[in-house]
Amino acid sequence: MSSPTDAKVALVTGGGSGMGKAVVEYLASEGWKVSIADINEKSGAAVAKATSGIFNKTDVSNYDGMLKAFSSTFEKWNRLDFVFANAGILDPTNFYAESTLPPPKPSYKATEVNLNGAIYSVYLSMHYTRKNPVPGGFVLVTGSAAGIYANAAMPTYGAAKHGVVGLVRGAGRRLARENIRVSTILPGPVNTNITESTAVEIVPGGVNPFGDDVWTTTRNIIDAAMQLYNDPEAGGKVLEVSKGNFYEREQPDWGDELMKKVLMGTVY
């Protein structure tokens, strides 16, 4: 095990491109040590080299691979301050495509990557940040506006991102008392490699039929991430990001006091 570092340490999944890469580069410029976990070895290793970080080729839907990324990060620097659980994909197939009978099994890849990967990230972050010299840390999960609004074009993607919101609200509430803050950002469309590569078949005209003024930028993502990182009350927060506008989204009002009593009482 290496010697502890005085610098803060972050692990970023999907750090080889897009939003993840932007956050990696920002943190490195601020003096952080950064570990990159990405399924694309070429781009992930290049970003790690450019930012003096470390790289693990990682499929976030595979628990053993995620465990390796977390353990190697902690073994390298003996601390873990910030986990950006960012890796994700859009629906890889058209849910509504016509088929002969019997129809094929639908793809669960978006759920495996976007939801299972988030669950593994929060779970492993919990265990490793408990071992920090001062226990605690910050976990930010990339959700989506499709996590609170209906997304008819990509329903399994939307289902996974709704799951992310539930994960963050539940675990964030419980882990806040251990000084482990868990939050999520819900961006609108961000012009990254996943929007370029997977959605043209699914959404007629591509993922962005609305013009170039709809894009949320990676700078907006950095600003949202650091706003939550610097918020001592960020545990369980859900932050919608629409270009440069940020909106905290509360859970729906309780239907009645009985439901509130039941759900508020289910905390270990």
Secondary structure, 3 states (H helix, E strand, C coil): CCCCCCCCEEEEECCCCHHHHHHHHHHHHCCCEEEEEECCHHHHHHHHHHCCCEEEECCCCCHHHHHHHHHHHHHHHCCCCEEEECCCCCCCCCCCCCCCCCCCCCCCHHHHHHHHHHHHHHHHHHHHHCCCCCCCEEEEEECCHHHCCCCCCCHHHHHHHHHHHHHHHHHHHHHHHHCEEEEEEEECCECCHHHHHHCCCCCCCCCCCCCHHHCECHHHHHHHHHHHHCCCCCCCCEEEEECCEEEECCCCCCCCHHHHHHHHCCCC
